[in-house]
Amino acid sequence: MATLVWASTAEATYSDLRSAAQTSLDKRRAGGKASKAEGLFKQVKKAIDLLANNPRHPSLHTHKYNDIDNPYDPSQPVFEAYAQNKTPGAYRIFWCYGPKKADITIIAITPHP
């Protein structure tokens, strides 16, 4: 299992998603309806767990992404993994290997344009 390293923007996005999911859960427990925030966080969390265990897991659809530079070595690739698929604005996780050999750095978590 890889050690996850978080870029500040990715960590902030993950924290915001987790907070929105918790708020939704609290409201649902008080008699409200579930929101999309809970499902989204669950999907993003699952994708990150899969990424840490196996970056080539088939459900991640991992592939190189050329529009973001690797923060450690611009000659090395950045990858895109799917947290969602076949959903408008589906969330993606951008990551790279490093800074250490067994590390995976989460660069960004963002909806697909």
Order of alpha helices (4+ residues) and beta strands (2+ residues): beta-alpha-alpha-beta-beta-beta-beta
